[in-house]
Amino acid sequence: MMGTVVYRIHFTVEDLARTRVAPVPPPLMELSSSVRTLQTGGHPVRFGAWRSRARARLRPDARMVMDLIPPRGWAPTFLAPAEAGGVRELLERVRGTPRSRIRRDLAHVAEWHPLPPWTRGLADDPDLLRRLCDSLDHAFDVLLAPSWERIASATAADRAVRVRQALDGGIEGLLAGLLPSRIRWNPPVLELAMLSGFDGDLHLEGRGPLLVPSVFGPNAPSIDIDAQPQPVLRYPLGGAGSSDSPPLFPSGGRSEGRSEGRSGGRAGGRSALSALLGPTRAAVLRAIAEHPGCSTKELAARTGIASSSASEHTTVLRSAGLIRTVRHRNTALHSPTAVGISLLDAPDAPEPG
């Protein structure tokens, strides 16, 4: 485990029972991470093309968001709630943040680094808060919306690994397997080596943590102790970096619009996909969609084919970008991508048989 300074999360039996894994990253929390990633130069292979496209599309008023969410350091927590839900609904809640909460959050940030002068009137100027929220809305449209379906499918693949870890080793096995290089389970304490070097203790007091995978977060854990209804422990998404999965942010010229999963599979690529899917392969894809995170052996049993045949079909489906595969120990776990689900949902999708 890297480093000697750790942050300690103390668990009780109730905390272990209430530990959950988020189905998708909270949108505004992930947006905060993406804003930070945009402003740094890290991971150029993974994020270089994404940064170039984002910078070309961002309007000047996006500067307001980047002023409050710097590459490193504290940011006002009211901008990045740990809530799930629709982005527009969450943004409306941000717009309605009480003035006392805005003042408190800004005062906390100011203890660590200077704030831009325009923030002095943020709590008392509704028009200024509206402009900030419009900037946040625009940032989501540019930074996350084009790839949100890919992020969701990568999260589903990672979640399948976490479920398998819990089945094999209980919640303790899940915690121990999150990020062994920086997260260590030392019963009944979970020790985190964070990039900031921050240390301290958190007693969960029966709430348990919400485990949240992050595509844009650093390769280290982070903790939001004020999140409701339970603290949030974020860790880097494991499935997104899988070498046998399609890239999360492809560098090719194809547009990644919001409707990528709905239209991309039926436009220029429709003839190739139709030729690819025979009855058996369609059955394999449908079984994966209905049972995300299934192993090759389980997939063979569900479709009535040999394991070797199931492996061959998943290789083809993965190469076509229709499924994503991650590994847990020596087991390959398969989940559908957004494009794969879209193909199955299309009116003319081939039926297995």
N, C-alpha and C positions, 0 to 999 in steps of 0.2 A: 504493500500500500504506500503510495507516494506521500512524502511529508510526514512530519511528526505532530503537527498541530491539527487537531480534528474538532469537528462539531459533533456533539453527542445527542442522539435522540433516544430517550428512555421509553421503553415499551412495557406495558402490562399485558395480562392475558386479554383484557378487553380491547386493547389497542391492536393486538394481533388479529383479533376477530373482526375488527372494523377496518382493516387495511384494504384499500381498493386500488384497482388499476383503471385509469381513465380510458374510455373507449377512443377518444380523440383529444389532442391537446386543446385546452381552452383557447379560443381564437385570439382574444386580445392579449393573453399572456404570450402566446406564440408570436404574435405580431411584435410585441416588445423585443423579443429575442431576435426577430428578423431585422428590426431597425438597428439593433446593435451590430449584427453580422454585416449589414450593408456598409457600416462605417469603418469596418476593419478590413484587413487584407488577408485574414486567415483562410486556410483551406481553398486556395485558388482553383484547384481542379474541380472541387465539388461545387463551389459557389461563384466562380469567376464569370461564367456566362450569365448566371442569374443576376449578379451585380450589374453587369453591363446593360442588360435589358431594363432593369429597374431604374438605374440612373438616367437612362434615356427617356423614360416615361414619367418620372416624378416631376410634379409642378414645383415652382419655387416655394409655395406655401407649406410644402412638406418639411421645410426647415424648422417649423414650430415643433413638430414631433421630435425631430432629431435633437433640438435644443434641450428637450426635457428627458429624452432617453439617450444618453451618451453611450459611446462604445463601451465604456466601463464605468462602474460606480453606481450610485443609487439613482432611482427614478421614482416619481410619484406613483404610489401603488394604486391610486384610483384610476389610472390609465390602463392598468393591466390586471383586471379582476380575474380570479381563478374560476370563473363561472363558465359552464357550458351553455350552448344555445346559439341562436342565430346572431350573426354579427350585427345586423341592424338593431335588433332588440337590445343587445349588449351596449351598443353605442348610445342608444337612447338613455340607458341607465347612467352611462358616464355623463351625458349632458345634464342629467338631473342630480349630479353629485352635490351634496350639501356644502355650503360655503365653508362651514367649520372643518369639514373633512379636507377640502382643498387646502385651506390654510395649514392644517396640521401636517399634511403630506409634504407641502412645499417647505415648511419649517424644518422638517426632518431631513430633507435632501440638502438644504442649505447648511446644515451642520457638517456636511461632508465635502461639498464643493459648491462654488458660486453658481447662482442661477442667473439666467439672462434677465436684463432689466424689465422686459415686457411682462414677466410673470408677476410683478408686484401687484398688478390690478386684476389678476385672473379671478380671484374669489368674488370680487365685487362688480365685475363687468360681464354681464351675460353675453354681450356680443363677442367679446374676446374669447370666452369659453366656447361659444358656438364655432368660431373660426378654428380653434384648436381641435374640436371634435370633427369638423369638416376635414381638417388636415389628417386626422387619424383615420377617418373613413377612406379618404383618397389613398393613404399609405397601404391600407389593407387591400384595396382594389389592385394596386400595382404589385405589392410585395408577396401577398399570399394567395389572393383569389385565383390567379391562373394555375396554381399548383396545389390547391387545397384538396382536390380529389386524389392526387398522388400522395399527399401527406396522409390522408385518411387511410388509404390502402396500405401504406408503409406502417402506419400505426397499428392497423389490424394484424399485420404480420408479426410485429414486435409483441403485441398483446398475446398472440398465440404462444410465443416462447414463454412469456411470463406465466400463462396458465399452465403450461407443461411443467415449468419449474415448481409451481405450487402443488401440482398433482404428484410430482416425484418426491419433493422434499418439504411439503407444507409451506406455510407462509414464511417460515424461517429460510427455507430453500430459495424462495422467491427473493427475499431481501438480500441474501448472500450473493445471488446471481445478477443483481442489477448492473453493477459496474465494479468488478472485483479490484481493479487497479486503484479505485478511489472510494469505494464503499465497502465497509467490513462489518459483518454481523458478529458482535461480541456479546452474546446473550447476557442480559436483556437489553443491550444498548446497540444501536446502529451508529457506526462512526463514519463521518463524512470528511474527506479531505478536499476542501473547496479551494478553487483557484485564488480566492481572496485571502486565504490563510486565516479566515475568521474562525474563532473557537467559541465555545459556549455550550449550554445544555438546554434541551427542550424536553419537558415532561408532557407527554401527550394527554394524560389524564382521561383516558378512556375514549378519546376521539378517534384515534388511529390516523394514519396519514393517507392522503390521496397521492398515488404514484402516477406521475405524468411524464410520458416520453416526449422529448423535444427534438425536432429536426434541426432547428437553428441554435439551440443552446450550446454552450461550450462542452468540450469533452470532460465534463466534471459535473458533480451534483450541485444543486442549489436548493434552498429551502425558503418557502414563504410561510412564516409562522403566523401571520395575521389572516390568512385565507379562511374563508368560511364555506361550509360548516366545519372544515377540518384543515389542518396544515397541509401544504402541498410540497411534496418532494419531487423535484424534476431531475431527470437523468437523460443522457443522450440516447436517442433512438438507436436501438441495436440493429433492427432490420434494415434500416435505410442504407447501411454501409455494406450489406451483404454482397459479396463478389459475384454471386450467381443470380442477382436480381437486376432488373432494368434500372438505369440511373434515375434518380429522383428528379433531377433538373437537367434534362438532356440539352446538349449544346448545339444541336442541329437547328435548322432554320424553321422547322414547323412551329406554327403558332400554338401557344398553350392557353387558349381561351377558357372561359368558365365552362363552356359546353364541350370541352375536349372529349370527355367520356361519352357524350350523347351523339356527337356528330362525327368525331374522328374515325370511329369504327365503321361508319356507314358511307363515308364519302369515298376518297380515292383508295382507301385500304379495304373496302368492302369485298371486292372480287378476290383479293388475296386471302382474306380471312375466311370467306365462304369456301374457297378451295382447300384451306387448311383443315377445317372442321368436318370430319366425317362423323357418323353416329357415335362411335366409341369415344372419340376425343371430345365430342360435345357432352357426352355423359360424364367424362372425367372433369371437364370444366364446370359443369353444373354441380357435381358432387363437391368440388372445392368451394364453390360459391355458397352452397348450403351448409358446409361444415368447414369454415375457415380455420386454419391451423391444423388440419388433419395431416397425418404422416403418410408416406407412400404406402406403407403396409395397410393402414386403415382405408386409404383411397382404393386400393386394390380390392379389399373386402366389400366396400360399398358398391363398387361397379362390377364386381364379378369377373375381374381379369387378374392375370398373374402380376406379381409385384414388379417383375422385370418390364412387363408391358406398361404398367402404370408409370414406371420411372421414365420410359421412353416418351410417353405422352406428355408428362410434366415438363420434360426437357424442351419439347417443341412449343408447348404453351408458354413457357417462360421466355423462350427466345422471341416469341411473337409479342411479348409484353402483356399477356393476358393473365398471368399469375405471377406471384412473388414468392420466392422460397428462402427461408432462413433455416439455420441449423441450431438444434439444441442437443448438445453432446454429439452423438452419432446419428441423430434422427433429422431427416429433412422434413420441414413443416411448410405446407403450401397454403397460400391465401390468394384470393382473387384481387386483381388490380381494378381500378375504376373502369378501364377500357374493357376488361373481361366481363365485368358486371353489365356494362352498357351493351355489349354484344348479346348477352343472354336476354337482356330486357327488350332488345329491338324486336319489332313486330315480325320480322322475317327470320328471327334467330332459329337455327336448326334444332329440332327436338331430338333428344337421344332416343335410340331405339334400335 
